[in-house]
């Protein structure tokens, strides 16, 4: 029995250096702690591209929600009123800006995917 414990201790000794406990509980009642292996250092360009993509995506989602709300408001408005024309022109300007934001987000998505593919396959850069 002592031999088995000694072998397990020796075999598991190296695992402690490769993994750490990370508290991922959401509240006190959960009481669970999950262990995740430590990740290798990330590519700084990939981290920056992901952050830029997240920022652009959030801004686009906010703009889209605002435009969706405005569409409902314009749908029920009196189209013969002069104030409608002013509101609609402002809506069209915001819609065009949201389109540019979507284009930038899509470009950032392609850039991030390209960097992720290069990080996953480092041999791509050697050719």
C-alpha positions as CSV (number, residue, x, y, z in Angstrom):
1,X,0.0,0.0,0.0
2,X,2.8,2.4,0.8
3,X,4.4,1.7,-2.5
4,X,1.2,2.7,-4.4
5,X,1.0,5.9,-2.4
6,X,4.6,6.7,-3.1
7,X,4.2,6.0,-6.8
8,X,1.0,8.2,-7.0
9,X,2.8,11.0,-5.1
10,X,5.8,10.9,-7.5
11,X,3.5,10.8,-10.5
12,X,1.3,13.6,-9.4
13,X,4.2,15.9,-8.2
14,X,4.8,17.2,-11.7
15,X,1.1,18.0,-12.3
16,X,1.1,20.7,-9.6
17,X,3.4,22.8,-11.7
18,X,1.2,22.7,-14.8
19,X,-2.2,23.4,-13.2
20,X,-3.5,25.8,-10.6
21,X,-6.8,26.1,-8.8
22,X,-8.9,29.0,-10.0
23,X,-12.0,30.0,-8.1
24,X,-14.8,30.2,-10.7
25,X,-17.7,30.2,-8.3
26,X,-20.4,32.7,-8.9
27,X,-21.7,32.9,-5.3
28,X,-21.1,31.6,-1.8
29,X,-23.7,28.9,-2.0
30,X,-22.0,27.1,-4.9
31,X,-19.0,25.9,-3.0
32,X,-17.4,24.5,-6.2
33,X,-13.8,25.1,-7.3
34,X,-12.8,24.1,-10.8
35,X,-9.2,23.4,-11.7
36,X,-8.0,24.6,-15.1
37,X,-4.6,24.1,-16.7
38,X,-2.6,27.3,-17.1
39,X,-2.6,28.6,-20.7
40,X,0.5,29.4,-22.6
41,X,1.4,33.1,-22.9
42,X,-1.0,34.6,-25.5
43,X,0.1,36.4,-28.7
44,X,-0.1,40.1,-27.9
45,X,-1.4,40.9,-31.4
46,X,-4.1,38.3,-31.0
47,X,-5.1,39.7,-27.6
48,X,-5.2,43.3,-29.0
49,X,-7.2,42.1,-32.0
50,X,-9.7,40.3,-29.8
51,X,-10.1,43.4,-27.5
52,X,-10.7,45.6,-30.6
53,X,-13.2,43.1,-32.0
54,X,-15.1,43.0,-28.7
55,X,-15.2,46.7,-28.4
56,X,-16.5,47.2,-32.0
57,X,-19.0,44.4,-31.5
58,X,-20.4,46.0,-28.4
59,X,-20.7,49.4,-30.0
60,X,-22.4,47.9,-33.1
61,X,-24.9,46.0,-30.9
62,X,-25.8,49.2,-29.0
63,X,-26.2,51.1,-32.2
64,X,-28.3,48.4,-33.7
65,X,-30.6,48.2,-30.6
66,X,-31.0,52.0,-30.8
67,X,-31.9,51.9,-34.5
68,X,-34.4,49.1,-33.9
69,X,-36.1,51.1,-31.3
70,X,-36.1,54.2,-33.5
71,X,-37.6,52.2,-36.4
72,X,-40.6,51.2,-34.2
73,X,-41.0,54.8,-33.1
74,X,-40.9,56.1,-36.8
75,X,-43.3,53.4,-37.9
76,X,-46.0,54.7,-35.6
77,X,-45.2,58.4,-36.3
78,X,-47.2,60.8,-38.5
79,X,-45.3,60.8,-41.8
80,X,-47.0,64.0,-42.9
81,X,-45.6,65.9,-40.0
82,X,-42.4,68.0,-40.7
83,X,-40.8,66.7,-37.5
84,X,-41.0,63.2,-39.0
85,X,-38.7,64.3,-41.9
86,X,-36.1,65.6,-39.4
87,X,-36.2,62.5,-37.3
88,X,-36.0,60.2,-40.4
89,X,-33.0,62.1,-41.7
90,X,-31.2,61.8,-38.4
91,X,-32.1,58.1,-38.4
92,X,-30.6,57.6,-41.9
93,X,-27.4,59.3,-40.7
94,X,-27.2,57.0,-37.7
95,X,-28.0,54.0,-39.9
96,X,-25.1,54.9,-42.2
97,X,-22.7,55.2,-39.3
98,X,-23.9,51.8,-38.0
99,X,-23.1,50.4,-41.4
100,X,-19.6,51.7,-41.2
101,X,-19.2,50.3,-37.7
102,X,-20.4,46.9,-38.9
103,X,-17.9,47.0,-41.7
104,X,-15.1,47.8,-39.3
105,X,-16.3,45.0,-36.9
106,X,-16.3,42.5,-39.8
107,X,-12.8,43.6,-40.8
108,X,-11.6,43.2,-37.2
109,X,-13.2,39.8,-37.1
110,X,-11.3,38.7,-40.2
111,X,-8.1,40.1,-38.7
112,X,-8.6,38.3,-35.4
113,X,-9.4,35.0,-37.1
114,X,-6.2,35.3,-39.3
115,X,-4.1,36.0,-36.2
116,X,-5.7,33.1,-34.3
117,X,-5.0,30.7,-37.3
118,X,-1.3,31.9,-37.3
119,X,-1.0,31.4,-33.5
120,X,-2.5,27.9,-33.8
121,X,-0.2,26.9,-36.7
122,X,3.1,28.7,-36.2
123,X,4.5,27.0,-39.3
124,X,2.4,29.3,-41.5
125,X,4.7,32.2,-40.8
126,X,7.8,30.3,-41.9
127,X,6.8,29.9,-45.6
